[in-house]
Amino acid sequence: MSKSSNVIAIVGKGGVGKTALSASLARVLISSEQNPLLVDADPAQGLTYLMGFGPDHKTIGLVRDEIIEKARAKGKDAKEEIAATFDYLIAETLMEKESFSLLAMGRGQSKGCFCPLNNLLRQAIESLSRNFPYVLIDAEAGIEQINREVVRSVTHLIILIDLSFRSIAVAEKIQETLKRLWIECRLGVVANRSSGDSSQIQEALRAQGIEIWGIIPEDPVLRENDLKGKTIFELPENSAMLIAAQKIAEKIS
């Protein structure tokens, strides 16, 4: 990966709106002609749909299935062939539009945990991202992909929280995990769907030495668009989420 690449990952517990923020930040980068690589690292593929892609696309999960089938069919002789074709198989999963590209993790059909899939995703990110000035990763809920070092090349980590102390606990856990894995990056928290007084939450974050990069109020237009299955490009520019994404982009530029 190029040292000049900005690799941004958005993490947090489930249900806090990571995908909506990822898509909004992607839209900001696209509008400033940054040609980002977007990585939908959540098997649910919410970012893929928000960015306007349908269900018919190849994913990292399907590549994993191809590799497994090839290994089973050819046994010991398959290792060198798989290594030689890995970049080609990964490139086949890349969905491209004029102003951005997207890589989706998806789900494989083969049984087993997501550990091998996360390892493959990490290799894919490292293989493809060197040609992009910005890489934006919408991570799955929790800290598993941090533990598996899927985001080991990250330069900016955004922890998205709601105004609950459970979210604060997740933020603290993520900070501890980064230190344990010796992952060095800029770390900031964004609080989503904020209403009322957030001073206690902000004080708790500052006590942990975590920067606060944004407080996003409840956005009814975003919620309505989501219910109607609209893409992020149909969200009006005065959306609270888009305004927040613009401010975050300024912090990481």
Short mmCIF file of the C-alpha atoms (twelve columns), coordinates in Angstrom:
data_MODEL
# 
_entry.id   MODEL 
# 
loop_
_atom_site.group_PDB 
_atom_site.id 
_atom_site.type_symbol 
_atom_site.label_atom_id 
_atom_site.label_alt_id 
_atom_site.label_comp_id 
_atom_site.label_asym_id 
_atom_site.label_seq_id 
_atom_site.Cartn_x 
_atom_site.Cartn_y 
_atom_site.Cartn_z 
_atom_site.pdbx_PDB_model_num 
ATOM 1   C CA . MET A 1   0.000   0.000   0.000   1 
ATOM 2   C CA . SER A 2   1.195   3.467   -0.830  1 
ATOM 3   C CA . LYS A 3   2.310   5.419   2.206   1 
ATOM 4   C CA . SER A 4   0.235   8.351   0.918   1 
ATOM 5   C CA . SER A 5   -2.993  6.336   1.119   1 
ATOM 6   C CA . ASN A 6   -5.550  7.370   3.704   1 
ATOM 7   C CA . VAL A 7   -7.151  4.180   4.992   1 
ATOM 8   C CA . ILE A 8   -10.282 4.936   6.999   1 
ATOM 9   C CA . ALA A 9   -12.234 2.302   8.912   1 
ATOM 10  C CA . ILE A 10  -15.592 2.854   10.589  1 
ATOM 11  C CA . VAL A 11  -16.257 0.516   13.518  1 
ATOM 12  C CA . GLY A 12  -18.600 0.181   16.480  1 
ATOM 13  C CA . LYS A 13  -21.319 -1.984  17.961  1 
ATOM 14  C CA . GLY A 14  -24.262 -3.132  15.879  1 
ATOM 15  C CA . GLY A 15  -27.135 -0.786  15.091  1 
ATOM 16  C CA . VAL A 16  -25.369 2.553   15.515  1 
ATOM 17  C CA . GLY A 17  -25.458 3.526   11.821  1 
ATOM 18  C CA . LYS A 18  -21.953 2.631   10.595  1 
ATOM 19  C CA . THR A 19  -23.113 1.895   7.057   1 
ATOM 20  C CA . ALA A 20  -25.007 5.181   6.730   1 
ATOM 21  C CA . LEU A 21  -21.945 7.137   7.875   1 
ATOM 22  C CA . SER A 22  -19.656 5.077   5.614   1 
ATOM 23  C CA . ALA A 23  -21.862 5.795   2.596   1 
ATOM 24  C CA . SER A 24  -22.115 9.492   3.485   1 
ATOM 25  C CA . LEU A 25  -18.361 9.825   3.894   1 
ATOM 26  C CA . ALA A 26  -17.933 7.949   0.601   1 
ATOM 27  C CA . ARG A 27  -20.232 10.441  -1.102  1 
ATOM 28  C CA . VAL A 28  -18.177 13.347  0.272   1 
ATOM 29  C CA . LEU A 29  -14.944 11.788  -1.040  1 
ATOM 30  C CA . ILE A 30  -16.560 11.094  -4.419  1 
ATOM 31  C CA . SER A 31  -17.853 14.662  -4.714  1 
ATOM 32  C CA . SER A 32  -14.320 15.961  -4.117  1 
ATOM 33  C CA . GLU A 33  -13.055 13.680  -6.928  1 
ATOM 34  C CA . GLN A 34  -10.949 11.460  -4.654  1 
ATOM 35  C CA . ASN A 35  -11.893 8.222   -6.505  1 
ATOM 36  C CA . PRO A 36  -12.006 6.135   -3.287  1 
ATOM 37  C CA . LEU A 37  -11.913 2.379   -2.886  1 
ATOM 38  C CA . LEU A 38  -14.851 1.369   -0.690  1 
ATOM 39  C CA . VAL A 39  -14.665 -1.892  1.237   1 
ATOM 40  C CA . ASP A 40  -17.928 -3.399  2.426   1 
ATOM 41  C CA . ALA A 41  -16.479 -5.625  5.142   1 
ATOM 42  C CA . ASP A 42  -19.859 -6.462  6.666   1 
ATOM 43  C CA . PRO A 43  -21.320 -9.743  5.343   1 
ATOM 44  C CA . ALA A 44  -24.770 -8.068  5.280   1 
ATOM 45  C CA . GLN A 45  -23.518 -5.843  2.395   1 
ATOM 46  C CA . GLY A 46  -25.469 -2.735  3.416   1 
ATOM 47  C CA . LEU A 47  -22.856 -0.386  1.958   1 
ATOM 48  C CA . THR A 48  -22.957 -2.204  -1.376  1 
ATOM 49  C CA . TYR A 49  -26.685 -1.537  -1.737  1 
ATOM 50  C CA . LEU A 50  -26.499 2.046   -0.432  1 
ATOM 51  C CA . MET A 51  -23.899 2.816   -3.108  1 
ATOM 52  C CA . GLY A 52  -26.281 1.646   -5.828  1 
ATOM 53  C CA . PHE A 53  -25.134 -1.903  -6.586  1 
ATOM 54  C CA . GLY A 54  -27.637 -4.744  -6.922  1 
ATOM 55  C CA . PRO A 55  -27.385 -8.333  -5.688  1 
ATOM 56  C CA . ASP A 56  -25.611 -9.743  -8.757  1 
ATOM 57  C CA . HIS A 57  -21.938 -9.264  -8.015  1 
ATOM 58  C CA . LYS A 58  -18.951 -11.337 -7.021  1 
ATOM 59  C CA . THR A 59  -17.732 -11.159 -3.422  1 
ATOM 60  C CA . ILE A 60  -14.702 -12.210 -1.385  1 
ATOM 61  C CA . GLY A 61  -16.855 -15.015 0.026   1 
ATOM 62  C CA . LEU A 62  -17.423 -16.442 -3.458  1 
ATOM 63  C CA . VAL A 63  -13.694 -16.184 -4.241  1 
ATOM 64  C CA . ARG A 64  -13.006 -18.179 -1.090  1 
ATOM 65  C CA . ASP A 65  -15.418 -20.860 -2.329  1 
ATOM 66  C CA . GLU A 66  -13.602 -20.983 -5.687  1 
ATOM 67  C CA . ILE A 67  -10.250 -21.401 -3.938  1 
ATOM 68  C CA . ILE A 68  -11.601 -24.197 -1.740  1 
ATOM 69  C CA . GLU A 69  -13.086 -26.027 -4.736  1 
ATOM 70  C CA . LYS A 70  -9.842  -25.698 -6.675  1 
ATOM 71  C CA . ALA A 71  -7.805  -26.966 -3.720  1 
ATOM 72  C CA . ARG A 72  -10.088 -29.957 -3.272  1 
ATOM 73  C CA . ALA A 73  -9.996  -30.822 -6.969  1 
ATOM 74  C CA . LYS A 74  -6.247  -30.566 -7.471  1 
ATOM 75  C CA . GLY A 75  -4.878  -31.345 -4.033  1 
ATOM 76  C CA . LYS A 76  -1.202  -30.533 -3.471  1 
ATOM 77  C CA . ASP A 77  -0.737  -29.171 -6.998  1 
ATOM 78  C CA . ALA A 78  -3.295  -26.437 -6.378  1 
ATOM 79  C CA . LYS A 79  -1.173  -24.263 -4.054  1 
ATOM 80  C CA . GLU A 80  1.033   -22.655 -6.703  1 
ATOM 81  C CA . GLU A 81  -1.862  -22.205 -9.116  1 
ATOM 82  C CA . ILE A 82  -3.986  -20.516 -6.459  1 
ATOM 83  C CA . ALA A 83  -1.125  -18.180 -5.522  1 
ATOM 84  C CA . ALA A 84  -0.621  -17.276 -9.175  1 
ATOM 85  C CA . THR A 85  -4.301  -16.495 -9.756  1 
ATOM 86  C CA . PHE A 86  -5.105  -14.820 -6.418  1 
ATOM 87  C CA . ASP A 87  -4.762  -11.232 -7.662  1 
ATOM 88  C CA . TYR A 88  -6.861  -12.070 -10.704 1 
ATOM 89  C CA . LEU A 89  -9.606  -13.649 -8.579  1 
ATOM 90  C CA . ILE A 90  -9.665  -10.625 -6.262  1 
ATOM 91  C CA . ALA A 91  -9.701  -8.177  -9.173  1 
ATOM 92  C CA . GLU A 92  -12.785 -9.972  -10.487 1 
ATOM 93  C CA . THR A 93  -14.666 -8.974  -7.329  1 
ATOM 94  C CA . LEU A 94  -13.948 -5.262  -7.766  1 
ATOM 95  C CA . MET A 95  -17.085 -3.322  -8.725  1 
ATOM 96  C CA . GLU A 96  -16.219 -0.129  -10.536 1 
ATOM 97  C CA . LYS A 97  -18.056 3.058   -11.353 1 
ATOM 98  C CA . GLU A 98  -16.610 6.184   -12.916 1 
ATOM 99  C CA . SER A 99  -15.902 7.919   -9.598  1 
ATOM 100 C CA . PHE A 100 -15.310 5.039   -7.150  1 
ATOM 101 C CA . SER A 101 -14.707 1.300   -6.755  1 
ATOM 102 C CA . LEU A 102 -16.164 -1.148  -4.249  1 
ATOM 103 C CA . LEU A 103 -15.055 -4.481  -2.807  1 
ATOM 104 C CA . ALA A 104 -17.628 -6.573  -0.919  1 
ATOM 105 C CA . MET A 105 -16.893 -9.281  1.636   1 
ATOM 106 C CA . GLY A 106 -20.236 -11.074 1.277   1 
ATOM 107 C CA . ARG A 107 -20.808 -14.611 2.512   1 
ATOM 108 C CA . GLY A 108 -19.360 -17.815 1.159   1 
ATOM 109 C CA . GLN A 109 -21.331 -21.027 0.815   1 
ATOM 110 C CA . SER A 110 -18.645 -23.175 2.460   1 
ATOM 111 C CA . LYS A 111 -19.176 -23.982 6.127   1 
ATOM 112 C CA . GLY A 112 -16.946 -22.600 8.827   1 
ATOM 113 C CA . CYS A 113 -16.219 -19.400 10.730  1 
ATOM 114 C CA . PHE A 114 -15.390 -16.043 9.184   1 
ATOM 115 C CA . CYS A 115 -11.717 -16.241 10.234  1 
ATOM 116 C CA . PRO A 116 -10.373 -17.451 6.837   1 
ATOM 117 C CA . LEU A 117 -12.706 -15.018 5.091   1 
ATOM 118 C CA . ASN A 118 -11.387 -12.101 7.167   1 
ATOM 119 C CA . ASN A 119 -7.812  -13.143 6.333   1 
ATOM 120 C CA . LEU A 120 -8.692  -13.212 2.642   1 
ATOM 121 C CA . LEU A 121 -10.372 -9.823  2.950   1 
ATOM 122 C CA . ARG A 122 -7.224  -8.381  4.550   1 
ATOM 123 C CA . GLN A 123 -5.097  -9.685  1.674   1 
ATOM 124 C CA . ALA A 124 -7.551  -8.292  -0.854  1 
ATOM 125 C CA . ILE A 125 -7.500  -4.836  0.741   1 
ATOM 126 C CA . GLU A 126 -3.708  -4.799  0.731   1 
ATOM 127 C CA . SER A 127 -3.574  -6.047  -2.860  1 
ATOM 128 C CA . LEU A 128 -5.988  -3.478  -4.287  1 
ATOM 129 C CA . SER A 129 -5.636  -0.378  -2.154  1 
ATOM 130 C CA . ARG A 130 -2.158  0.684   -3.215  1 
ATOM 131 C CA . ASN A 131 -3.655  2.379   -6.284  1 
ATOM 132 C CA . PHE A 132 -6.189  4.499   -4.386  1 
ATOM 133 C CA . PRO A 133 -5.599  7.743   -2.452  1 
ATOM 134 C CA . TYR A 134 -8.486  6.901   -0.098  1 
ATOM 135 C CA . VAL A 135 -9.691  3.524   1.157   1 
ATOM 136 C CA . LEU A 136 -12.884 3.517   3.223   1 
ATOM 137 C CA . ILE A 137 -13.811 0.362   5.168   1 
ATOM 138 C CA . ASP A 138 -17.296 -0.245  6.558   1 
ATOM 139 C CA . ALA A 139 -16.412 -2.867  9.177   1 
ATOM 140 C CA . GLU A 140 -18.747 -5.440  10.672  1 
ATOM 141 C CA . ALA A 141 -20.144 -4.859  14.163  1 
ATOM 142 C CA . GLY A 142 -17.877 -5.372  17.164  1 
ATOM 143 C CA . ILE A 143 -14.104 -5.789  17.234  1 
ATOM 144 C CA . GLU A 144 -13.550 -9.139  15.491  1 
ATOM 145 C CA . GLN A 145 -12.084 -7.599  12.326  1 
ATOM 146 C CA . ILE A 146 -9.710  -5.542  14.452  1 
ATOM 147 C CA . ASN A 147 -8.669  -8.677  16.330  1 
ATOM 148 C CA . ARG A 148 -8.082  -10.403 12.969  1 
ATOM 149 C CA . GLU A 149 -6.094  -7.330  11.854  1 
ATOM 150 C CA . VAL A 150 -8.305  -6.793  8.807   1 
ATOM 151 C CA . VAL A 151 -7.762  -3.083  9.489   1 
ATOM 152 C CA . ARG A 152 -4.047  -3.338  10.331  1 
ATOM 153 C CA . SER A 153 -3.116  -0.807  7.603   1 
ATOM 154 C CA . VAL A 154 -5.657  1.765   8.787   1 
ATOM 155 C CA . THR A 155 -4.524  5.380   9.186   1 
ATOM 156 C CA . HIS A 156 -7.792  6.740   10.627  1 
ATOM 157 C CA . LEU A 157 -10.244 4.774   12.775  1 
ATOM 158 C CA . ILE A 158 -13.710 6.186   13.383  1 
ATOM 159 C CA . ILE A 159 -15.641 4.630   16.266  1 
ATOM 160 C CA . LEU A 160 -19.328 5.332   15.766  1 
ATOM 161 C CA . ILE A 161 -21.387 5.241   18.957  1 
ATOM 162 C CA . ASP A 162 -24.861 6.050   20.183  1 
ATOM 163 C CA . LEU A 163 -25.332 7.915   23.429  1 
ATOM 164 C CA . SER A 164 -25.158 4.877   25.671  1 
ATOM 165 C CA . PHE A 165 -22.495 3.737   28.097  1 
ATOM 166 C CA . ARG A 166 -22.438 0.373   26.313  1 
ATOM 167 C CA . SER A 167 -21.137 2.245   23.269  1 
ATOM 168 C CA . ILE A 168 -18.520 3.902   25.456  1 
ATOM 169 C CA . ALA A 169 -17.427 0.462   26.653  1 
ATOM 170 C CA . VAL A 170 -17.065 -0.701  23.036  1 
ATOM 171 C CA . ALA A 171 -14.994 2.409   22.219  1 
ATOM 172 C CA . GLU A 172 -12.703 1.719   25.172  1 
ATOM 173 C CA . LYS A 173 -12.360 -1.946  24.147  1 
ATOM 174 C CA . ILE A 174 -11.429 -0.948  20.600  1 
ATOM 175 C CA . GLN A 175 -8.818  1.484   21.912  1 
ATOM 176 C CA . GLU A 176 -7.332  -1.270  24.120  1 
ATOM 177 C CA . THR A 177 -7.279  -3.734  21.209  1 
ATOM 178 C CA . LEU A 178 -5.430  -1.284  18.976  1 
ATOM 179 C CA . LYS A 179 -2.773  -0.810  21.640  1 
ATOM 180 C CA . ARG A 180 -2.438  -4.569  22.186  1 
ATOM 181 C CA . LEU A 181 -1.980  -5.200  18.458  1 
ATOM 182 C CA . TRP A 182 0.388   -2.244  18.057  1 
ATOM 183 C CA . ILE A 183 -1.853  -0.697  15.413  1 
ATOM 184 C CA . GLU A 184 -0.980  2.986   15.188  1 
ATOM 185 C CA . CYS A 185 -3.590  5.300   13.717  1 
ATOM 186 C CA . ARG A 186 -5.565  8.433   14.454  1 
ATOM 187 C CA . LEU A 187 -8.597  7.515   16.527  1 
ATOM 188 C CA . GLY A 188 -11.791 9.526   16.829  1 
ATOM 189 C CA . VAL A 189 -15.346 8.989   18.014  1 
ATOM 190 C CA . VAL A 190 -18.525 10.154  16.330  1 
ATOM 191 C CA . ALA A 191 -21.809 10.032  18.267  1 
ATOM 192 C CA . ASN A 192 -24.830 9.297   16.074  1 
ATOM 193 C CA . ARG A 193 -28.557 9.971   16.585  1 
ATOM 194 C CA . SER A 194 -27.804 12.420  19.350  1 
ATOM 195 C CA . SER A 195 -30.666 14.143  21.158  1 
ATOM 196 C CA . GLY A 196 -30.444 15.961  24.453  1 
ATOM 197 C CA . ASP A 197 -27.416 16.474  26.641  1 
ATOM 198 C CA . SER A 198 -24.322 14.508  25.594  1 
ATOM 199 C CA . SER A 199 -21.906 16.153  28.037  1 
ATOM 200 C CA . GLN A 200 -21.494 13.057  30.254  1 
ATOM 201 C CA . ILE A 201 -20.655 10.873  27.264  1 
ATOM 202 C CA . GLN A 202 -18.177 13.429  25.933  1 
ATOM 203 C CA . GLU A 203 -16.557 13.711  29.365  1 
ATOM 204 C CA . ALA A 204 -16.183 9.911   29.590  1 
ATOM 205 C CA . LEU A 205 -14.543 9.801   26.150  1 
ATOM 206 C CA . ARG A 206 -12.126 12.624  26.953  1 
ATOM 207 C CA . ALA A 207 -11.183 10.834  30.171  1 
ATOM 208 C CA . GLN A 208 -10.022 7.936   27.969  1 
ATOM 209 C CA . GLY A 209 -8.016  10.300  25.766  1 
ATOM 210 C CA . ILE A 210 -10.289 9.716   22.764  1 
ATOM 211 C CA . GLU A 211 -10.923 12.587  20.359  1 
ATOM 212 C CA . ILE A 212 -14.521 13.491  19.502  1 
ATOM 213 C CA . TRP A 213 -14.871 14.076  15.767  1 
ATOM 214 C CA . GLY A 214 -18.574 14.722  15.559  1 
ATOM 215 C CA . ILE A 215 -22.047 14.699  17.142  1 
ATOM 216 C CA . ILE A 216 -24.763 13.813  14.623  1 
ATOM 217 C CA . PRO A 217 -28.396 14.606  15.477  1 
ATOM 218 C CA . GLU A 218 -31.259 12.278  14.562  1 
ATOM 219 C CA . ASP A 219 -31.825 12.531  10.785  1 
ATOM 220 C CA . PRO A 220 -35.451 11.708  9.820   1 
ATOM 221 C CA . VAL A 221 -34.746 12.154  6.096   1 
ATOM 222 C CA . LEU A 222 -32.008 9.524   6.255   1 
ATOM 223 C CA . ARG A 223 -34.362 7.154   8.074   1 
ATOM 224 C CA . GLU A 224 -37.130 7.718   5.493   1 
ATOM 225 C CA . ASN A 225 -34.740 7.149   2.579   1 
ATOM 226 C CA . ASP A 226 -33.550 3.939   4.197   1 
ATOM 227 C CA . LEU A 227 -37.122 2.655   4.542   1 
ATOM 228 C CA . LYS A 228 -37.682 3.367   0.829   1 
ATOM 229 C CA . GLY A 229 -34.457 1.630   -0.213  1 
ATOM 230 C CA . LYS A 230 -32.913 4.771   -1.711  1 
ATOM 231 C CA . THR A 231 -29.190 5.103   -2.372  1 
ATOM 232 C CA . ILE A 232 -26.921 7.581   -0.610  1 
ATOM 233 C CA . PHE A 233 -26.877 9.718   -3.752  1 
ATOM 234 C CA . GLU A 234 -30.580 10.471  -3.217  1 
ATOM 235 C CA . LEU A 235 -29.980 12.004  0.207   1 
ATOM 236 C CA . PRO A 236 -30.301 15.844  0.136   1 
ATOM 237 C CA . GLU A 237 -27.112 17.814  0.703   1 
ATOM 238 C CA . ASN A 238 -28.500 19.475  3.838   1 
ATOM 239 C CA . SER A 239 -28.824 16.087  5.569   1 
ATOM 240 C CA . ALA A 240 -27.374 16.077  9.084   1 
ATOM 241 C CA . MET A 241 -25.399 12.935  8.246   1 
ATOM 242 C CA . LEU A 242 -23.860 14.443  5.109   1 
ATOM 243 C CA . ILE A 243 -22.959 17.655  6.931   1 
ATOM 244 C CA . ALA A 244 -21.257 15.610  9.643   1 
ATOM 245 C CA . ALA A 245 -19.450 13.487  7.039   1 
ATOM 246 C CA . GLN A 246 -18.078 16.652  5.432   1 
ATOM 247 C CA . LYS A 247 -16.641 17.800  8.770   1 
ATOM 248 C CA . ILE A 248 -15.101 14.394  9.406   1 
ATOM 249 C CA . ALA A 249 -13.537 14.410  5.938   1 
ATOM 250 C CA . GLU A 250 -11.899 17.745  6.777   1 
ATOM 251 C CA . LYS A 251 -10.356 16.187  9.900   1 
ATOM 252 C CA . ILE A 252 -8.785  13.289  7.987   1 
ATOM 253 C CA . SER A 253 -7.679  15.117  4.846   1 
# 
